[in-house]
């Protein structure tokens, strides 16, 4: 059977889709699962107290280093370093846990911590002075309590505060975020729709129609904020998925072409080569 990229869903049987785990313990016990490419269907906050190695999220290498935090969106292709060292905490949670209303959903999906508009967020911290340490310790204390009717609400609010504080820390470290605007609203809506439909829909006009805006408005939003046309953004999303599947699965080029909506594999090969100057097979061989 063809091996595809593994999907890891949140652990069954838990009252809440939220966990705080000892990073070294889960790395030792689940190393075989964590050191193969996988798509986790939940968010990670990886707090590294002591560590070394290279962690990968969608081909992006990040140094595993002391006193740092890596924030990983759900469904990214995640790869732990099998020769690395991870000591610290991992906070895991799902959309279902965090998004109890539209405001929560809007915050989480627009946050610079998990948005695909930016590179994977990493934060350097001083554990002696960082407010994040205080919040994490309080959150862990609450998590370890005997569950009651208040626990979900307390953990949810603490996590929200933690994420807000993490955004503050990122800004202090020079992170430049996109400012709120109509263009940003249109861009975020476009990216969300594209994420759902890129396999079957590749027309800029169709996305603009579904968003109830003109192609000109969509073009203005993407070029103003990212310096890219809507077509370039669609191409980037298709190519990212193609690269994920070529490198991290055993699916044939023909199977990948079909999965990405190409009825003729030769058309996919021409498309991939046009945008990467290499064939799918050559790209796979490089990795």
N, C-alpha and C positions, 0 to 999 in steps of 0.2 A: 504494500500500500504506500502511496506517495506520502512522504512526511511533509507537513505544512508547519508554519510557525506555531508553536504551542501557545495556547491561551490558558491563563490561570485565572480562574474565577475566585471570588472571595470565599473564604472557608465556610462550609455549611455548618449549621447547628449553633451559630452564635446568636445571642439575643440582639446584638447590635452589629452592623457592618462597620466596625471600628475596632482596631487593635493597636496596642503599643507593645512592641516586642524587643527583646534583647537581641541586638544585631549579630553579635558573635555567636550566640546560641543558634539562631535560625540559620546562619551561614554554615555552621558546622553540621547541623542536622539535615539541612535541605540543599547542600552544596550542589548535588547532582541536578536539582531542578533549577537553581538560580544561575548556574554557569552555562546554561544553554540559552540561546535567544528565545525570548518569550514575550507575549503581550499580556501584561497584567490588567485585568478589568477593574482596576481600582487605582487610587492615587497613592504615591509613596512620599513620605518625608523621611529622608535618610540622614540622621544626625550622626556624624562620624566624630567620635571623641578621639580615637586613635586609629590610624589606618594607613595603608599604602597600596599602590596598584593603579590600574586604569579601569574606570567604569565607562560603559558605552550606553548611550541612549540614541537610537536612530543614527548610527555611524558617528556620532559626536563623542569624542573621547574626553573624559573628565578625570582629573587627578583625584585619587582617593587620599585625602590628607587630613591631618589632625585638625580638630575644631572647625569643621565645615559642615554645611547642610546642602544636600542635593534634593531638589524637588522635581518629582517625575510625574508627568501627566498619565492618566489612564490610557491604555491601548498603545502606548509607545512600545517599540521593540527594545527591551531592556536586557542588558547582559552584565552580570557581575564577573569580576576578574577571578578566575579559578586559582590564581597564585597570589591573590590579594589578601589583605588583612582588614577586616571590618569590625571595629569595636565601637559600640554606641547604642543608639535606639532607632527603631523603625516605627513610624506612625503610618498606619494603613487605614484608608477609609474609602467609601464608595460615593457615587452621586446620590444614591438613595439615602445614605446617612446624612449628608450635608444639605441636600437641596429639599428642605421641607416646604419651601414656597418659591415663587418666581424670583424674588429678590436674591435669595441664596443662590439660585441657579445662575442668575445673571452675574453675580459677583464671582462665582467660582470659574465660570467659563470665560469671563473677560479678564480675570486676574493675570497680571504679568508673571505670576508664579507658575502657571500651568498653560499659558497661551502659546499656540504654535506660531504666533506672530514674532516670538522672540526665541533666542536660544534657551536651552535648558537652564533654569535658574539655579545658581549656586551662591551660597552666602558664607562668608568667613565670619567667625564669631569669637568673642572672648567669653568663655564660660563663666568667668568671675564677675563680669559686669553686664552681660547681655540679659535683657528682660525676657528673651526667648527661653533661657534656662529656667527662670522662675515659672513661666507659664507651662513649660513641658513638665516640670516636676509636679506642679499642681494638677495637671491633667492626668499624669500617671497615678497619682494618689487617688484621684476620683475613679479612675478606671479600675483600680484594684479593690475598690469598695464592694460590699455586697450590693447587687443591683436593687434599685427601687424605682419608683415612678419618676423621680426627679433626675436620675442619672443621665438619661439621654439628653435632656435639655441642658444640663450642666456641661456635659462633654461637648455637645454641639456648640454652645456659646464659647467655651474655652478654645475649641479648635478655630472658631471664627476669629477670636482675638489673636490667637497664635499666627494665623495667616495675615491678618492686618499688620501685626508687628513685624512679620517677615518681610512684607512689602516695604515697610518703613526702613528696615535694615538694608534692603536692596538699594533703596534710593540714597541712603547715606553713603553707600559704596559706589555711587556714581552711575547707577543704572538709569538709562533714559527711556521713559515710557511714552507711548503715544497719548496725546491729550484728548479728552472727551470732545466729540464733535459729531455732526451728522455723518461725515465721511467715515468716522470710526464705527458708528452704529451700522452703516451699510457694509463696511468691510467685515465686521464680526458676523453679521447675518450671512453674508456671502460665504465666508469660511466655514460656518456651521453647516450650511446647506451643501457645500462642496464635499465636506467630510462624509456626509451621508450618501451622496449620489455620484461621486466621481467615477465609479466603475461603469455606470450606465448612462451618464449624461456629461457631455463634454462641450456643449454649446453655450457660449457667453450669453447669447440672446435668451435662451431658456432660463438661465439662472436669473438674469435681470427681470424677466417676466414673472418668475415665481416670487421674486422679492418685491414686486410691484414698483420697480423703479426703471428708469430708462438705461440703455446700454451706456449712454454718455455719463449718467450719474455714477454708475458702477465703475466705469473707466476712471472718472475723476477721483473717486474714493481710493482706488488701489494705487494709482500713479502718484497721487498727492502724498499718501502715507508710506507707501513701500517702494515707490519708484518702479513699479511693475504693472503691466497690463493684466486685466482679468485672465486673458488667455495664458500668459506666462504663469500665473498662479495655478491655473488648472493643470498646466503641463508639469509644474513642480510637484503637485500632489500625486499625479499619476506616476511620475518617475520615482518619487520616494517609495511608493508602494511596490513598484516594479523592483527596485533595488532591494527592498526588504525581503521580497519573496525569492529573488535570485540568490541572495547571500545566505539567508537564514532558513530556507526550505529546500527540499529535494524535488519540488515540482519542476516538470519540464518547462522549457520555454513556451511550448504550445499550450500547456495547462495555464501558465501565468497569463499568456495572451488572452485566453478565453475568460479567465477570472477578471481581467481588467476591461472586458467589454469589446475585445477585438475578435470578430468572427474569422478573420484571416490572420494567422500568426505572422505571415510575411509583412503585413501592414504594421504590426506591433514592432517587429524587428527593425523596419525602416524608420519608424517613429523614434524608437530608442536610440538608434544610431545617429539620427539627425540631431538629437538633443544632447548626446553624451560623447559623440565621436568614437563610439565603440559598440560592438554588438552585445546583446544580452549574454551570449556565451562567453565572450571575451571579458565582460565585466565580472561574471561569476568566477572565472578562472583567476582574476586578479586577487580575489579574496579567499 
